[in-house]
Amino acid sequence: MKITRIEVFQADLPVAGGVYRLSGGREYTSYDATILRVATDQDIEGWGESTPFGATYIAAHAGGTRAGIDLLAPALLGQDPRQHDRLWDLMKDTLKGHRDARCALDVACWDISAKAANQPLCDHIGGRLPGQVPTISSIGSDTPENMRAKVAAHRKEGFQSHSIKIGASEVEGGPALDAQRIAACLMDRQPGEWFLADANGGMSPEHALRLLSLLPEGTDLVFEAPCATWRETQSLRARCTRPILLDEMIQSEADLIYAITHDLCDGVGLKTSKQGGITPMLRQRAIALAAGLTVSIQDTVGSEIAFAALLHIAQSTPRAQLRAALDTRAMTTARIAAFNAPLEKGGVRAPDAPGLGVTPDLNALGTPVAIYD
């Protein structure tokens, strides 16, 4: 089997609720998605997506994603899409870094590989575990009252886990406001619910320690990505009384091994586009599980295509160490593809269709912005 054609599409994904806020004054109203179709000489095609979370989350942006694909796609023509490690090596040798650009190509090749084996992707990458995958919502920074209302709305939709964004500047209210946000979001907590307080690297150790001192004793939550650097994280880790889950700082296997070696976290957020596709996700999942870390399977954001990829990975992840999968569909109002995985009673199941199980809407995608053949 050989790759014969690669088509690149661009799609805008408006933010559900109008605006999404992170620490440091970062705001988003729409996400710029790059979606790929990879065709083969055996009439099997695969779909992939990479949607950076703006240009201020990690070193990735939508224009750079497509510029990276412009270098990578020609190198993959004529290659066997089922040789995932060899393709990853080829992409790494063609373009250093830029994992976001590799992601969509890697995911599309896994879609092809699973379809060729007539298996849903979760079975193709290790085997489906029965039952639903717990899903987590993503609650942008806002007033405590509005954040409490958003948690309630997501709870009503069926979410049982919630990622709440913190990291208010001193002008905005600092640690006191973050403590109020956390208290408001946890006020109506239901049995079995799990909460992340995610600063997206926006807090100093001082800010985090002040916040910790304001939380009532016994507050059950996990800090996600409190600080931006290894030194700050190590300083906070030595004095933190809550579990820490790392995200933005861990992109490569080397990053993850460093965090494990220095005991800097209790869990890790693995995101398909941040890690660079399914191939590195599987490698890093294995490392994290072997080290006894909990894992949250996510993507930065994305359409049904991005959600399908992360859901299949989560569906095949041992439940004892899987915290949740992020339902990116709830973060945008765009509908790019049909994907039969409804949210029911706090969880979702990967469909039984071969590959990702997505059927993209070609009318919604429009004309390709680039074609390689």
ROSE-912601 format. One line per 4 residues: their letters; for each residue x, y, z of C-alpha. Coordinates in nm, 2 decimals. Layout:
A> X,Y,Z ~ ...
! end
This chain:
MKIT> 0.00,0.00,0.00 ~ 0.13,0.35,-0.09 ~ 0.02,0.70,-0.02 ~ -0.08,0.87,-0.35
RIEV> -0.24,1.20,-0.25 ~ -0.27,1.43,0.05 ~ -0.53,1.70,0.06 ~ -0.52,1.98,0.32
FQAD> -0.84,2.16,0.44 ~ -0.88,2.46,0.67 ~ -1.18,2.51,0.90 ~ -1.28,2.77,1.16
LPVA> -1.41,2.63,1.49 ~ -1.60,2.90,1.68 ~ -1.57,2.88,2.06 ~ -1.88,2.75,2.23
GGVY> -2.00,3.03,2.45 ~ -1.83,3.30,2.25 ~ -1.50,3.34,2.43 ~ -1.26,3.10,2.61
RLSG> -1.01,3.25,2.86 ~ -0.68,3.12,3.00 ~ -0.43,3.26,3.25 ~ -0.22,3.55,3.15
GREY> -0.51,3.73,2.98 ~ -0.52,3.48,2.69 ~ -0.86,3.48,2.51 ~ -0.99,3.28,2.21
TSYD> -1.30,3.33,2.01 ~ -1.23,3.07,1.73 ~ -0.98,2.80,1.65 ~ -0.81,2.75,1.32
ATIL> -0.82,2.38,1.23 ~ -0.61,2.20,0.98 ~ -0.77,1.88,0.85 ~ -0.61,1.62,0.62
RVAT> -0.73,1.35,0.38 ~ -0.47,1.09,0.28 ~ -0.55,0.87,-0.02 ~ -0.38,0.54,-0.11
DQDI> -0.34,0.32,-0.42 ~ -0.58,0.07,-0.26 ~ -0.87,0.32,-0.24 ~ -0.85,0.34,0.14
EGWG> -0.83,0.70,0.27 ~ -0.76,0.83,0.62 ~ -0.84,1.15,0.80 ~ -0.64,1.35,1.05
ESTP> -0.65,1.69,1.23 ~ -0.43,1.93,1.41 ~ -0.58,2.23,1.57 ~ -0.34,2.44,1.78
FGAT> -0.48,2.62,2.09 ~ -0.40,2.96,1.95 ~ -0.04,3.08,1.93 ~ 0.02,3.14,2.30
YIAA> -0.04,2.79,2.44 ~ 0.28,2.60,2.32 ~ 0.51,2.68,2.03 ~ 0.25,2.60,1.76
HAGG> 0.01,2.80,1.55 ~ -0.22,2.72,1.26 ~ -0.01,2.89,0.99 ~ 0.29,2.70,1.11
TRAG> 0.10,2.37,1.11 ~ 0.02,2.41,0.74 ~ 0.37,2.53,0.66 ~ 0.51,2.23,0.83
IDLL> 0.28,2.00,0.64 ~ 0.40,2.16,0.32 ~ 0.74,2.02,0.39 ~ 0.63,1.69,0.53
APAL> 0.36,1.58,0.29 ~ 0.58,1.54,-0.02 ~ 0.82,1.32,0.18 ~ 0.53,1.08,0.26
LGQD> 0.41,1.03,-0.09 ~ 0.49,0.68,-0.20 ~ 0.53,0.55,0.15 ~ 0.34,0.27,0.32
PRQH> 0.09,0.44,0.57 ~ 0.10,0.13,0.79 ~ 0.47,0.17,0.88 ~ 0.40,0.41,1.16
DRLW> 0.74,0.41,1.33 ~ 0.92,0.45,1.00 ~ 0.69,0.73,0.89 ~ 0.75,0.91,1.23
DLMK> 1.13,0.88,1.17 ~ 1.09,1.01,0.82 ~ 0.89,1.31,0.94 ~ 1.14,1.38,1.23
DTLK> 1.43,1.37,0.98 ~ 1.24,1.60,0.73 ~ 1.14,1.87,0.99 ~ 1.28,1.91,1.34
GHRD> 1.02,1.99,1.60 ~ 0.68,2.10,1.49 ~ 0.49,1.81,1.64 ~ 0.16,1.98,1.55
ARCA> 0.24,1.95,1.18 ~ 0.32,1.58,1.21 ~ 0.00,1.51,1.41 ~ -0.26,1.52,1.13
LDVA> -0.05,1.31,0.90 ~ 0.02,1.05,1.17 ~ -0.34,1.03,1.27 ~ -0.46,0.99,0.90
CWDI> -0.21,0.70,0.85 ~ -0.34,0.52,1.16 ~ -0.69,0.57,1.03 ~ -0.59,0.40,0.70
SAKA> -0.40,0.12,0.89 ~ -0.70,0.03,1.11 ~ -0.93,0.04,0.81 ~ -0.70,-0.19,0.61
ANQP> -0.72,-0.43,0.91 ~ -1.10,-0.38,0.93 ~ -1.07,-0.28,1.29 ~ -1.18,0.02,1.49
LCDH> -0.87,0.21,1.59 ~ -0.89,0.12,1.96 ~ -0.86,-0.25,1.88 ~ -0.58,-0.18,1.63
IGGR> -0.37,-0.01,1.89 ~ -0.39,-0.26,2.17 ~ -0.75,-0.36,2.22 ~ -1.08,-0.20,2.34
LPGQ> -1.15,-0.21,2.71 ~ -1.52,-0.25,2.78 ~ -1.74,0.02,2.91 ~ -1.76,0.39,2.87
VPTI> -1.47,0.63,2.88 ~ -1.52,0.90,3.14 ~ -1.51,1.25,2.98 ~ -1.40,1.58,3.12
SSIG> -1.53,1.93,3.04 ~ -1.31,2.24,3.00 ~ -1.43,2.55,3.18 ~ -1.26,2.87,3.08
SDTP> -1.17,3.14,3.34 ~ -1.46,3.37,3.43 ~ -1.63,3.50,3.74 ~ -1.69,3.24,4.01
ENMR> -2.06,3.25,3.96 ~ -2.03,3.20,3.58 ~ -1.79,2.92,3.62 ~ -2.02,2.75,3.87
AKVA> -2.30,2.78,3.62 ~ -2.08,2.64,3.34 ~ -1.99,2.33,3.55 ~ -2.36,2.28,3.62
AHRK> -2.45,2.30,3.25 ~ -2.18,2.05,3.16 ~ -2.29,1.83,3.45 ~ -2.64,1.83,3.31
EGFQ> -2.50,1.72,2.97 ~ -2.35,1.42,3.14 ~ -1.99,1.53,3.23 ~ -1.86,1.39,3.55
SHSI> -1.51,1.55,3.54 ~ -1.42,1.92,3.50 ~ -1.11,2.11,3.41 ~ -1.14,2.46,3.55
KIGA> -0.91,2.73,3.44 ~ -0.73,2.94,3.70 ~ -0.43,3.18,3.71 ~ -0.57,3.52,3.77
SEVE> -0.33,3.81,3.77 ~ -0.30,4.03,4.07 ~ -0.50,4.30,3.89 ~ -0.77,4.05,3.82
GGPA> -0.78,3.93,4.18 ~ -0.49,3.69,4.21 ~ -0.49,3.38,4.43 ~ -0.80,3.51,4.62
LDAQ> -1.00,3.51,4.30 ~ -0.87,3.16,4.20 ~ -0.97,3.03,4.54 ~ -1.32,3.17,4.49
RIAA> -1.34,3.01,4.14 ~ -1.24,2.67,4.28 ~ -1.48,2.70,4.57 ~ -1.77,2.80,4.34
CLMD> -1.70,2.52,4.09 ~ -1.68,2.26,4.37 ~ -1.98,2.39,4.56 ~ -2.23,2.15,4.40
RQPG> -2.00,1.86,4.36 ~ -2.16,1.53,4.30 ~ -2.04,1.18,4.41 ~ -1.78,1.05,4.16
EWFL> -1.69,1.39,4.01 ~ -1.33,1.48,3.96 ~ -1.18,1.83,3.93 ~ -0.86,1.97,3.77
ADAN> -0.76,2.33,3.85 ~ -0.56,2.41,3.54 ~ -0.33,2.72,3.53 ~ -0.18,2.64,3.19
GGMS> 0.16,2.73,3.32 ~ 0.04,3.07,3.43 ~ 0.13,3.07,3.80 ~ 0.46,3.14,3.98
PEHA> 0.54,2.91,4.28 ~ 0.45,3.21,4.51 ~ 0.11,3.24,4.35 ~ 0.04,2.87,4.37
LRLL> 0.15,2.86,4.74 ~ -0.07,3.15,4.83 ~ -0.36,2.98,4.65 ~ -0.30,2.66,4.84
SLLP> -0.31,2.85,5.17 ~ -0.66,2.98,5.09 ~ -0.81,2.64,5.01 ~ -1.01,2.47,5.28
EGTD> -0.84,2.17,5.43 ~ -0.93,1.85,5.25 ~ -1.02,2.02,4.92 ~ -1.01,1.74,4.67
LVFE> -0.86,1.85,4.34 ~ -0.56,1.81,4.12 ~ -0.34,2.10,4.01 ~ -0.27,2.09,3.64
APCA> 0.03,2.27,3.48 ~ 0.07,2.52,3.76 ~ 0.41,2.67,3.64 ~ 0.58,2.72,3.31
TWRE> 0.93,2.59,3.38 ~ 1.10,2.29,3.53 ~ 1.27,2.49,3.81 ~ 0.94,2.65,3.92
TQSL> 0.76,2.32,3.91 ~ 1.04,2.15,4.12 ~ 1.02,2.43,4.37 ~ 0.64,2.41,4.40
RARC> 0.64,2.03,4.40 ~ 0.85,2.02,4.72 ~ 0.59,2.23,4.91 ~ 0.26,2.14,4.73
TRPI> -0.01,1.95,4.93 ~ -0.21,1.86,4.62 ~ -0.14,1.62,4.33 ~ 0.02,1.77,4.02
LLDE> -0.06,1.68,3.66 ~ 0.18,1.82,3.40 ~ 0.07,1.91,3.05 ~ 0.24,2.18,2.83
MIQS> 0.59,2.10,2.96 ~ 0.57,1.74,2.85 ~ 0.57,1.71,2.47 ~ 0.84,1.44,2.40
EADL> 0.93,1.11,2.56 ~ 1.24,1.28,2.70 ~ 1.03,1.54,2.87 ~ 0.82,1.27,3.03
IYAI> 1.12,1.07,3.14 ~ 1.27,1.38,3.30 ~ 0.95,1.45,3.50 ~ 0.94,1.09,3.62
THDL> 1.31,1.08,3.71 ~ 1.28,1.39,3.92 ~ 0.93,1.30,4.06 ~ 0.77,1.62,3.94
CDGV> 0.42,1.50,3.89 ~ 0.15,1.24,3.97 ~ -0.01,1.24,3.64 ~ 0.02,1.37,3.28
GLKT> -0.21,1.52,3.02 ~ -0.13,1.37,2.68 ~ -0.27,1.56,2.39 ~ -0.26,1.42,2.04
SKQG> -0.15,1.74,1.86 ~ 0.09,1.85,2.14 ~ 0.26,1.51,2.15 ~ 0.26,1.49,1.76
GITP> 0.00,1.22,1.68 ~ -0.10,0.87,1.78 ~ 0.25,0.71,1.74 ~ 0.41,0.93,2.02
MLRQ> 0.09,0.91,2.22 ~ 0.12,0.53,2.24 ~ 0.49,0.55,2.33 ~ 0.43,0.81,2.61
RAIA> 0.12,0.64,2.74 ~ 0.33,0.32,2.79 ~ 0.60,0.52,2.98 ~ 0.35,0.70,3.20
LAAG> 0.16,0.38,3.28 ~ 0.48,0.19,3.37 ~ 0.58,0.48,3.60 ~ 0.24,0.46,3.78
LTVS> 0.12,0.80,3.66 ~ -0.25,0.87,3.60 ~ -0.31,0.99,3.24 ~ -0.57,1.22,3.10
IQDT> -0.61,1.16,2.72 ~ -0.69,1.49,2.55 ~ -0.62,1.72,2.26 ~ -0.57,2.09,2.27
VGSE> -0.90,2.15,2.10 ~ -1.06,2.02,1.77 ~ -1.35,1.89,1.58 ~ -1.50,1.54,1.58
IAFA> -1.19,1.41,1.40 ~ -0.96,1.52,1.68 ~ -1.20,1.38,1.94 ~ -1.22,1.05,1.75
ALLH> -0.85,1.00,1.77 ~ -0.82,1.07,2.14 ~ -1.12,0.87,2.22 ~ -0.98,0.55,2.06
IAQS> -0.66,0.60,2.26 ~ -0.86,0.64,2.58 ~ -1.08,0.35,2.50 ~ -0.77,0.12,2.50
TPRA> -0.62,0.28,2.82 ~ -0.64,0.08,3.15 ~ -0.91,0.24,3.35 ~ -0.72,0.22,3.68
QLRA> -0.48,0.49,3.55 ~ -0.71,0.67,3.31 ~ -0.87,0.98,3.46 ~ -1.07,1.11,3.17
ALDT> -1.08,1.20,2.80 ~ -1.15,1.55,2.69 ~ -1.46,1.59,2.47 ~ -1.33,1.86,2.24
RAMT> -1.67,1.87,2.07 ~ -1.81,2.06,2.36 ~ -1.55,2.34,2.31 ~ -1.67,2.45,1.97
TARI> -2.00,2.51,1.78 ~ -1.86,2.37,1.44 ~ -1.97,2.04,1.31 ~ -1.72,1.90,1.06
AAFN> -1.78,1.53,1.06 ~ -2.04,1.26,1.17 ~ -1.91,1.06,1.46 ~ -2.13,0.81,1.64
APLE> -2.01,0.85,2.00 ~ -2.29,1.02,2.21 ~ -2.22,1.14,2.56 ~ -2.43,0.92,2.79
KGGV> -2.43,0.91,3.17 ~ -2.09,1.07,3.20 ~ -1.90,0.88,2.93 ~ -1.87,0.78,2.57
RAPD> -1.77,0.47,2.38 ~ -1.56,0.45,2.07 ~ -1.77,0.32,1.77 ~ -1.72,-0.02,1.61
APGL> -1.67,0.12,1.26 ~ -1.32,0.06,1.11 ~ -1.05,0.32,1.17 ~ -1.15,0.64,1.34
GVTP> -1.51,0.59,1.25 ~ -1.56,0.95,1.12 ~ -1.74,1.06,0.81 ~ -1.62,1.42,0.73
DLNA> -1.87,1.67,0.58 ~ -1.71,1.76,0.25 ~ -1.95,2.06,0.21 ~ -1.84,2.20,0.55
LGTP> -1.47,2.15,0.46 ~ -1.50,2.31,0.12 ~ -1.21,2.32,-0.13 ~ -0.86,2.20,-0.02
VAIY> -0.61,2.47,0.05 ~ -0.33,2.25,-0.07 ~ -0.29,1.92,-0.26 ~ 0.01,1.70,-0.28
D> 0.02,1.41,-0.54
! end
